[in-house]
Amino acid sequence: MADELTKAELYTEAQALEIEGRSTMGKDELAQAVEAARDADAAVDEAAAGFAAGRDKLDESNEPPAESPATPKARTTQGGTTVLTDSGE
């Protein structure tokens, strides 16, 4: 895509991407530098998205379990020790 732009358009894009040395570059060099900078930005965006997705997944896994209805416990005493068991047992 950068190859389709004029040198002036490439230079403006290079300014926006803060490419150093752009004032001494020819059209082909500007096109390569702009493409490389765009690819680097895309890689950073992709890494940030992956980080955010991983963070969100981690956040979900750290949430406490949904409240479940309390299961009544039966108390029995065995040799002076109180033992709690599920009421179904």
MOPAC internal coordinates of N, CA, C and O (Angstrom, degrees):
PM7 1SCF
backbone

  N    0.0000 0     0.00 0     0.00 0    0    0    0
  C    1.4375 1     0.00 0     0.00 0    1    0    0
  C    1.5286 1   111.27 1     0.00 0    2    1    0
  O    1.2310 1   120.19 1   140.87 1    3    2    1
  N    1.3190 1   117.24 1   -39.13 1    3    2    1
  C    1.4598 1   120.14 1  -179.32 1    5    3    2
  C    1.5216 1   111.21 1   -62.79 1    6    5    3
  O    1.2310 1   120.32 1   151.98 1    7    6    5
  N    1.3327 1   116.99 1   -28.02 1    7    6    5
  C    1.4601 1   120.49 1  -179.69 1    9    7    6
  C    1.5239 1   111.47 1   -66.97 1   10    9    7
  O    1.2310 1   119.83 1   157.28 1   11   10    9
  N    1.3308 1   117.92 1   -22.72 1   11   10    9
  C    1.4579 1   121.91 1  -177.15 1   13   11   10
  C    1.5284 1   112.56 1   -83.34 1   14   13   11
  O    1.2310 1   119.87 1   169.10 1   15   14   13
  N    1.3229 1   117.85 1   -10.90 1   15   14   13
  C    1.4533 1   122.06 1  -177.92 1   17   15   14
  C    1.5227 1   111.23 1   -86.83 1   18   17   15
  O    1.2310 1   121.01 1   -24.16 1   19   18   17
  N    1.3185 1   115.66 1   155.84 1   19   18   17
  C    1.4605 1   120.05 1   175.09 1   21   19   18
  C    1.5214 1   108.44 1   -75.14 1   22   21   19
  O    1.2310 1   120.78 1   -12.26 1   23   22   21
  N    1.3317 1   116.11 1   167.74 1   23   22   21
  C    1.4613 1   119.66 1   178.73 1   25   23   22
  C    1.5231 1   110.02 1   -62.49 1   26   25   23
  O    1.2310 1   119.81 1   141.48 1   27   26   25
  N    1.3220 1   117.97 1   -38.52 1   27   26   25
  C    1.4647 1   121.51 1   179.34 1   29   27   26
  C    1.5311 1   110.77 1   -64.40 1   30   29   27
  O    1.2310 1   120.57 1   139.40 1   31   30   29
  N    1.3205 1   116.52 1   -40.60 1   31   30   29
  C    1.4700 1   120.40 1   178.42 1   33   31   30
  C    1.5254 1   110.85 1   -66.94 1   34   33   31
  O    1.2310 1   121.05 1   139.32 1   35   34   33
  N    1.3343 1   115.60 1   -40.68 1   35   34   33
  C    1.4658 1   119.81 1   177.26 1   37   35   34
  C    1.5215 1   110.74 1   -63.64 1   38   37   35
  O    1.2310 1   120.48 1   139.80 1   39   38   37
  N    1.3259 1   116.69 1   -40.20 1   39   38   37
  C    1.4549 1   120.96 1  -179.92 1   41   39   38
  C    1.5354 1   110.33 1   -63.93 1   42   41   39
  O    1.2310 1   120.67 1   137.21 1   43   42   41
  N    1.3299 1   116.32 1   -42.79 1   43   42   41
  C    1.4658 1   120.58 1   178.49 1   45   43   42
  C    1.5283 1   110.45 1   -62.54 1   46   45   43
  O    1.2310 1   121.09 1   138.11 1   47   46   45
  N    1.3213 1   115.53 1   -41.89 1   47   46   45
  C    1.4738 1   120.09 1   177.26 1   49   47   46
  C    1.5259 1   110.65 1   -64.98 1   50   49   47
  O    1.2310 1   120.44 1   140.00 1   51   50   49
  N    1.3254 1   116.77 1   -40.00 1   51   50   49
  C    1.4701 1   121.15 1   178.19 1   53   51   50
  C    1.5231 1   110.75 1   -63.00 1   54   53   51
  O    1.2310 1   120.28 1   142.98 1   55   54   53
  N    1.3230 1   117.08 1   -37.02 1   55   54   53
  C    1.4662 1   120.55 1   176.04 1   57   55   54
  C    1.5257 1   109.91 1   -62.91 1   58   57   55
  O    1.2310 1   120.52 1   132.97 1   59   58   57
  N    1.3320 1   116.62 1   -47.03 1   59   58   57
  C    1.4608 1   121.21 1  -178.60 1   61   59   58
  C    1.5317 1   110.79 1   -61.97 1   62   61   59
  O    1.2310 1   120.59 1   145.96 1   63   62   61
  N    1.3263 1   116.48 1   -34.04 1   63   62   61
  C    1.4701 1   121.52 1  -179.86 1   65   63   62
  C    1.5296 1   111.74 1   -87.29 1   66   65   63
  O    1.2310 1   120.52 1   179.61 1   67   66   65
  N    1.3287 1   116.61 1    -0.39 1   67   66   65
  C    1.4659 1   122.91 1   179.06 1   69   67   66
  C    1.5305 1   112.42 1    57.23 1   70   69   67
  O    1.2310 1   121.15 1  -135.23 1   71   70   69
  N    1.3303 1   115.41 1    44.77 1   71   70   69
  C    1.4653 1   121.21 1   178.81 1   73   71   70
  C    1.5282 1   108.80 1   -79.53 1   74   73   71
  O    1.2310 1   121.36 1   -57.60 1   75   74   73
  N    1.3163 1   115.01 1   122.40 1   75   74   73
  C    1.4705 1   119.66 1  -179.81 1   77   75   74
  C    1.5251 1   110.28 1   -76.42 1   78   77   75
  O    1.2310 1   121.15 1   -33.46 1   79   78   77
  N    1.3269 1   115.40 1   146.54 1   79   78   77
  C    1.4602 1   121.20 1   177.39 1   81   79   78
  C    1.5131 1   113.64 1    80.28 1   82   81   79
  O    1.2310 1   119.79 1  -171.64 1   83   82   81
  N    1.3069 1   118.00 1     8.36 1   83   82   81
  C    1.4619 1   121.58 1  -175.32 1   85   83   82
  C    1.5271 1   113.00 1   -62.67 1   86   85   83
  O    1.2310 1   120.37 1   150.20 1   87   86   85
  N    1.3284 1   116.89 1   -29.80 1   87   86   85
  C    1.4714 1   119.41 1  -176.72 1   89   87   86
  C    1.5251 1   112.47 1   -68.03 1   90   89   87
  O    1.2310 1   119.96 1   159.27 1   91   90   89
  N    1.3231 1   117.68 1   -20.73 1   91   90   89
  C    1.4725 1   120.42 1  -179.53 1   93   91   90
  C    1.5248 1   112.59 1  -102.10 1   94   93   91
  O    1.2310 1   120.35 1  -178.67 1   95   94   93
  N    1.3280 1   116.94 1     1.33 1   95   94   93
  C    1.4698 1   120.15 1  -176.30 1   97   95   94
  C    1.5200 1   111.53 1   -88.62 1   98   97   95
  O    1.2310 1   121.93 1   -33.22 1   99   98   97
  N    1.3287 1   113.90 1   146.78 1   99   98   97
  C    1.4551 1   120.51 1   171.17 1  101   99   98
  C    1.5235 1   109.24 1   -83.21 1  102  101   99
  O    1.2310 1   120.87 1    -2.45 1  103  102  101
  N    1.3228 1   115.94 1   177.55 1  103  102  101
  C    1.4653 1   121.31 1  -177.12 1  105  103  102
  C    1.5309 1   111.83 1   -58.20 1  106  105  103
  O    1.2310 1   120.18 1   133.51 1  107  106  105
  N    1.3275 1   117.25 1   -46.49 1  107  106  105
  C    1.4690 1   120.22 1  -178.36 1  109  107  106
  C    1.5282 1   111.79 1   -63.28 1  110  109  107
  O    1.2310 1   121.14 1   138.41 1  111  110  109
  N    1.3366 1   115.43 1   -41.59 1  111  110  109
  C    1.4749 1   119.30 1   178.42 1  113  111  110
  C    1.5243 1   110.79 1   -65.25 1  114  113  111
  O    1.2310 1   120.51 1   138.43 1  115  114  113
  N    1.3292 1   116.63 1   -41.57 1  115  114  113
  C    1.4612 1   120.08 1   177.61 1  117  115  114
  C    1.5244 1   110.41 1   -61.44 1  118  117  115
  O    1.2310 1   120.68 1   136.69 1  119  118  117
  N    1.3308 1   116.30 1   -43.31 1  119  118  117
  C    1.4641 1   120.35 1   179.86 1  121  119  118
  C    1.5329 1   110.57 1   -60.05 1  122  121  119
  O    1.2310 1   120.75 1   135.44 1  123  122  121
  N    1.3343 1   116.18 1   -44.56 1  123  122  121
  C    1.4694 1   119.62 1   179.10 1  125  123  122
  C    1.5237 1   111.32 1   -65.06 1  126  125  123
  O    1.2310 1   120.51 1   136.95 1  127  126  125
  N    1.3232 1   116.64 1   -43.05 1  127  126  125
  C    1.4621 1   120.65 1  -178.65 1  129  127  126
  C    1.5295 1   111.18 1   -66.09 1  130  129  127
  O    1.2310 1   120.36 1   139.43 1  131  130  129
  N    1.3143 1   116.91 1   -40.57 1  131  130  129
  C    1.4658 1   120.83 1   178.88 1  133  131  130
  C    1.5290 1   109.76 1   -64.86 1  134  133  131
  O    1.2310 1   120.35 1   134.23 1  135  134  133
  N    1.3212 1   116.93 1   -45.77 1  135  134  133
  C    1.4744 1   119.90 1   178.59 1  137  135  134
  C    1.5275 1   111.23 1   -60.41 1  138  137  135
  O    1.2310 1   120.76 1   136.24 1  139  138  137
  N    1.3318 1   116.16 1   -43.76 1  139  138  137
  C    1.4645 1   120.19 1  -179.87 1  141  139  138
  C    1.5263 1   110.72 1   -63.54 1  142  141  139
  O    1.2310 1   120.43 1   138.23 1  143  142  141
  N    1.3286 1   116.78 1   -41.77 1  143  142  141
  C    1.4630 1   120.37 1   180.00 1  145  143  142
  C    1.5243 1   110.74 1   -66.76 1  146  145  143
  O    1.2310 1   120.33 1   139.97 1  147  146  145
  N    1.3245 1   116.98 1   -40.03 1  147  146  145
  C    1.4736 1   120.31 1   177.31 1  149  147  146
  C    1.5270 1   110.35 1   -63.40 1  150  149  147
  O    1.2310 1   120.61 1   136.67 1  151  150  149
  N    1.3355 1   116.43 1   -43.33 1  151  150  149
  C    1.4678 1   120.03 1   178.87 1  153  151  150
  C    1.5273 1   110.64 1   -62.03 1  154  153  151
  O    1.2310 1   120.61 1   139.26 1  155  154  153
  N    1.3275 1   116.44 1   -40.74 1  155  154  153
  C    1.4656 1   120.29 1   179.24 1  157  155  154
  C    1.5206 1   110.24 1   -64.91 1  158  157  155
  O    1.2310 1   120.39 1   137.83 1  159  158  157
  N    1.3426 1   116.86 1   -42.17 1  159  158  157
  C    1.4648 1   120.36 1   177.59 1  161  159  158
  C    1.5236 1   110.61 1   -62.69 1  162  161  159
  O    1.2310 1   120.59 1   138.79 1  163  162  161
  N    1.3238 1   116.48 1   -41.21 1  163  162  161
  C    1.4670 1   120.37 1   179.52 1  165  163  162
  C    1.5272 1   110.54 1   -64.28 1  166  165  163
  O    1.2310 1   120.38 1   140.56 1  167  166  165
  N    1.3268 1   116.88 1   -39.44 1  167  166  165
  C    1.4662 1   120.87 1   178.85 1  169  167  166
  C    1.5255 1   110.78 1   -65.08 1  170  169  167
  O    1.2310 1   120.59 1   139.88 1  171  170  169
  N    1.3192 1   116.47 1   -40.12 1  171  170  169
  C    1.4702 1   120.73 1   177.98 1  173  171  170
  C    1.5236 1   109.66 1   -65.18 1  174  173  171
  O    1.2310 1   120.61 1   135.73 1  175  174  173
  N    1.3299 1   116.43 1   -44.27 1  175  174  173
  C    1.4656 1   120.17 1   178.82 1  177  175  174
  C    1.5216 1   111.14 1   -61.41 1  178  177  175
  O    1.2310 1   120.73 1   138.69 1  179  178  177
  N    1.3358 1   116.20 1   -41.31 1  179  178  177
  C    1.4656 1   120.48 1   179.53 1  181  179  178
  C    1.5253 1   110.88 1   -65.58 1  182  181  179
  O    1.2310 1   120.45 1   137.66 1  183  182  181
  N    1.3177 1   116.75 1   -42.34 1  183  182  181
  C    1.4645 1   120.66 1   178.63 1  185  183  182
  C    1.5218 1   110.58 1   -64.34 1  186  185  183
  O    1.2310 1   120.68 1   138.69 1  187  186  185
  N    1.3349 1   116.31 1   -41.31 1  187  186  185
  C    1.4684 1   119.98 1   179.13 1  189  187  186
  C    1.5177 1   110.65 1   -64.35 1  190  189  187
  O    1.2310 1   120.36 1   139.99 1  191  190  189
  N    1.3290 1   116.91 1   -40.01 1  191  190  189
  C    1.4657 1   120.38 1   178.77 1  193  191  190
  C    1.5273 1   110.28 1   -65.21 1  194  193  191
  O    1.2310 1   120.37 1   139.27 1  195  194  193
  N    1.3321 1   116.89 1   -40.73 1  195  194  193
  C    1.4606 1   120.55 1   177.47 1  197  195  194
  C    1.5107 1   111.63 1   -64.60 1  198  197  195
  O    1.2310 1   120.71 1   140.52 1  199  198  197
  N    1.3222 1   116.24 1   -39.48 1  199  198  197
  C    1.4623 1   120.61 1   177.68 1  201  199  198
  C    1.5172 1   110.04 1   -63.63 1  202  201  199
  O    1.2310 1   120.71 1   134.38 1  203  202  201
  N    1.3321 1   116.25 1   -45.62 1  203  202  201
  C    1.4647 1   120.35 1  -178.82 1  205  203  202
  C    1.5219 1   110.56 1   -63.09 1  206  205  203
  O    1.2310 1   120.23 1   139.09 1  207  206  205
  N    1.3274 1   117.17 1   -40.91 1  207  206  205
  C    1.4623 1   120.24 1   179.24 1  209  207  206
  C    1.5233 1   110.64 1   -64.69 1  210  209  207
  O    1.2310 1   120.62 1   138.73 1  211  210  209
  N    1.3269 1   116.43 1   -41.27 1  211  210  209
  C    1.4644 1   120.00 1   177.92 1  213  211  210
  C    1.5126 1   111.74 1   -65.66 1  214  213  211
  O    1.2310 1   121.03 1   139.98 1  215  214  213
  N    1.3471 1   115.64 1   -40.02 1  215  214  213
  C    1.4623 1   120.10 1   178.23 1  217  215  214
  C    1.5262 1   110.48 1   -64.07 1  218  217  215
  O    1.2310 1   120.65 1   137.22 1  219  218  217
  N    1.3397 1   116.37 1   -42.78 1  219  218  217
  C    1.4621 1   120.07 1   179.43 1  221  219  218
  C    1.5209 1   110.80 1   -63.36 1  222  221  219
  O    1.2310 1   120.69 1   139.39 1  223  222  221
  N    1.3170 1   116.28 1   -40.61 1  223  222  221
  C    1.4669 1   119.91 1   179.06 1  225  223  222
  C    1.5286 1   110.08 1   -64.84 1  226  225  223
  O    1.2310 1   120.83 1   139.27 1  227  226  225
  N    1.3259 1   116.03 1   -40.73 1  227  226  225
  C    1.4591 1   120.46 1   178.13 1  229  227  226
  C    1.5258 1   110.13 1   -63.71 1  230  229  227
  O    1.2310 1   120.79 1   136.70 1  231  230  229
  N    1.3379 1   116.10 1   -43.30 1  231  230  229
  C    1.4606 1   120.15 1   178.42 1  233  231  230
  C    1.5241 1   110.81 1   -58.84 1  234  233  231
  O    1.2310 1   120.68 1   137.79 1  235  234  233
  N    1.3393 1   116.30 1   -42.21 1  235  234  233
  C    1.4639 1   120.16 1   179.72 1  237  235  234
  C    1.5230 1   111.00 1   -63.85 1  238  237  235
  O    1.2310 1   120.40 1   141.17 1  239  238  237
  N    1.3331 1   116.84 1   -38.83 1  239  238  237
  C    1.4636 1   119.54 1  -177.25 1  241  239  238
  C    1.5215 1   111.70 1   -73.88 1  242  241  239
  O    1.2310 1   120.12 1   161.04 1  243  242  241
  N    1.3362 1   117.37 1   -18.96 1  243  242  241
  C    1.4596 1   120.47 1   179.71 1  245  243  242
  C    1.5222 1   113.17 1   -90.83 1  246  245  243
  O    1.2310 1   120.50 1   176.95 1  247  246  245
  N    1.3323 1   116.64 1    -3.05 1  247  246  245
  C    1.4521 1   118.67 1   179.33 1  249  247  246
  C    1.5227 1   109.20 1   -72.22 1  250  249  247
  O    1.2310 1   120.98 1   -36.19 1  251  250  249
  N    1.3133 1   115.73 1   143.81 1  251  250  249
  C    1.4607 1   117.84 1   179.26 1  253  251  250
  C    1.5208 1   110.34 1   -65.17 1  254  253  251
  O    1.2310 1   120.24 1   -28.06 1  255  254  253
  N    1.3131 1   117.14 1   151.94 1  255  254  253
  C    1.4600 1   119.10 1  -179.96 1  257  255  254
  C    1.5294 1   109.83 1   -62.88 1  258  257  255
  O    1.2310 1   121.63 1   -26.84 1  259  258  257
  N    1.3148 1   114.48 1   153.16 1  259  258  257
  C    1.4600 1   119.61 1   177.99 1  261  259  258
  C    1.5219 1   109.24 1   -59.95 1  262  261  259
  O    1.2310 1   121.60 1   -33.85 1  263  262  261
  N    1.2978 1   114.54 1   146.15 1  263  262  261
  C    1.4638 1   119.04 1  -179.80 1  265  263  262
  C    1.5305 1   109.22 1   -62.54 1  266  265  263
  O    1.2310 1   121.13 1   -48.26 1  267  266  265
  N    1.3060 1   115.43 1   131.74 1  267  266  265
  C    1.4556 1   119.72 1   174.97 1  269  267  266
  C    1.5173 1   107.39 1  -111.11 1  270  269  267
  O    1.2310 1   120.66 1   -28.01 1  271  270  269
  N    1.3115 1   116.34 1   151.99 1  271  270  269
  C    1.4613 1   117.77 1   179.94 1  273  271  270
  C    1.5239 1   110.09 1   -60.45 1  274  273  271
  O    1.2310 1   121.23 1   -38.85 1  275  274  273
  N    1.2919 1   115.24 1   141.15 1  275  274  273
  C    1.4650 1   119.93 1  -179.24 1  277  275  274
  C    1.5230 1   109.85 1   -64.70 1  278  277  275
  O    1.2310 1   121.92 1   -47.46 1  279  278  277
  N    1.3154 1   113.92 1   132.54 1  279  278  277
  C    1.4629 1   119.16 1   176.84 1  281  279  278
  C    1.5252 1   107.54 1   -91.13 1  282  281  279
  O    1.2310 1   120.61 1   -56.96 1  283  282  281
  N    1.3335 1   116.43 1   123.04 1  283  282  281
  C    1.4618 1   118.11 1   179.32 1  285  283  282
  C    1.5237 1   110.53 1   -60.27 1  286  285  283
  O    1.2310 1   120.76 1   -38.91 1  287  286  285
  N    1.3023 1   116.14 1   141.09 1  287  286  285
  C    1.4574 1   121.53 1   179.27 1  289  287  286
  C    1.5263 1   108.78 1  -108.97 1  290  289  287
  O    1.2310 1   122.21 1   -37.44 1  291  290  289
  N    1.2868 1   113.37 1   142.56 1  291  290  289
  C    1.4619 1   118.93 1   175.78 1  293  291  290
  C    1.5180 1   107.94 1   -98.83 1  294  293  291
  O    1.2310 1   120.66 1   -42.03 1  295  294  293
  N    1.2973 1   116.35 1   137.97 1  295  294  293
  C    1.4691 1   120.57 1   179.35 1  297  295  294
  C    1.5182 1   108.16 1  -105.61 1  298  297  295
  O    1.2310 1   122.38 1   -52.38 1  299  298  297
  N    1.2777 1   113.04 1   127.62 1  299  298  297
  C    1.4637 1   118.12 1   174.29 1  301  299  298
  C    1.5096 1   107.86 1  -131.62 1  302  301  299
  O    1.2310 1   120.60 1   -26.51 1  303  302  301
  N    1.2585 1   116.46 1   153.49 1  303  302  301
  C    1.4546 1   120.77 1   179.66 1  305  303  302
  C    1.5074 1   108.41 1  -113.66 1  306  305  303
  O    1.2310 1   121.44 1   -52.80 1  307  306  305
  N    1.3227 1   114.85 1   127.20 1  307  306  305
  C    1.4554 1   120.68 1   178.81 1  309  307  306
  C    1.5144 1   107.91 1  -125.23 1  310  309  307
  O    1.2310 1   120.74 1   -72.33 1  311  310  309
  N    1.2851 1   116.19 1   107.67 1  311  310  309
  C    1.4627 1   120.46 1   177.98 1  313  311  310
  C    1.5141 1   112.75 1    59.52 1  314  313  311
  O    1.2310 1   119.55 1  -142.62 1  315  314  313
  N    1.3149 1   118.46 1    37.38 1  315  314  313
  C    1.4493 1   122.09 1   177.32 1  317  315  314
  C    1.5231 1   113.88 1    88.79 1  318  317  315
  O    1.2310 1   119.37 1   177.10 1  319  318  317
  N    1.3564 1   118.80 1    -2.90 1  319  318  317
  C    1.4725 1   122.82 1   179.02 1  321  319  318
  C    1.5071 1   109.01 1  -107.49 1  322  321  319
  O    1.2310 1   120.75 1   -49.67 1  323  322  321
  N    1.3377 1   116.17 1   130.33 1  323  322  321
  C    1.4502 1   119.51 1   177.74 1  325  323  322
  C    1.5166 1   108.72 1   -84.87 1  326  325  323
  O    1.2310 1   120.91 1   -49.17 1  327  326  325
  N    1.3285 1   115.87 1   130.83 1  327  326  325
  C    1.4568 1   122.65 1  -178.51 1  329  327  326
  C    1.5210 1   107.95 1  -118.57 1  330  329  327
  O    1.2310 1   120.37 1   -51.03 1  331  330  329
  N    1.3504 1   116.90 1   128.97 1  331  330  329
  C    1.4468 1   121.34 1   176.84 1  333  331  330
  C    1.5206 1   108.85 1   -98.77 1  334  333  331
  O    1.2310 1   120.58 1   -50.88 1  335  334  333
  N    1.2878 1   116.49 1   129.12 1  335  334  333
  C    1.4646 1   120.92 1   178.03 1  337  335  334
  C    1.5197 1   108.49 1  -131.42 1  338  337  335
  O    1.2310 1   121.23 1   -23.05 1  339  338  337
  N    1.3414 1   115.26 1   156.95 1  339  338  337
  C    1.4649 1   119.04 1   174.28 1  341  339  338
  C    1.5099 1   108.52 1   -60.69 1  342  341  339
  O    1.2310 1   120.82 1   -36.17 1  343  342  341
  N    1.3311 1   116.04 1   143.83 1  343  342  341
  C    1.4539 1   119.18 1  -176.77 1  345  343  342
  C    1.5120 1   111.62 1   -65.13 1  346  345  343
  O    1.2310 1   120.33 1   160.15 1  347  346  345
  N    1.3583 1   116.97 1   -19.85 1  347  346  345
  C    1.4613 1   120.03 1  -179.95 1  349  347  346
  C    1.5160 1   112.81 1   -77.14 1  350  349  347
  O    1.2310 1   119.64 1   168.93 1  351  350  349
  N    1.3040 1   118.29 1   -11.07 1  351  350  349
  C    1.4678 1   121.10 1  -176.45 1  353  351  350
  C    1.4970 1   111.27 1   -91.99 1  354  353  351
  O    1.2310 1   120.10 1   180.00 1  355  354  353

